[in-house]
Amino acid sequence: MAAQALLNQILDDMMGTVSADLRKVVNSAFSRHPTSGRISTERILALKRQDFDHPLWPEARKALSDAVEVIGSRTYLRFYMRETSKEGWKNIDLNFSSL
């Protein structure tokens, strides 16, 4: 929300020199997915890669970076075996859908 507020302030300052379509582009980056309600990380990062000539843009870019956070990750556990100590390791496939 802070990043969006900063970007809206930048757009308000720049509206004399840019078209109103730019505001649509920025607002679309902050639109939420209809079913999950989440904001697209890809669109936010794409907006962050833009280079605006405005004194508040570095602060807004940092706010965009701060707004993106990892909320989940996956941990994997792999198993290997070998018949003897002289043989190479073989991966044990525990993917039950492939068995």
Secondary structure, DSSP 8 states (H G I E B T S, - for coil): -HHHHHHHHHHHHHTTTS-THHHHHHHHHT-B-TTT--B-HHHHHHHHT----STTHHHHHHHHHHH-----------EEE-SSTTS--EEE---GGG-
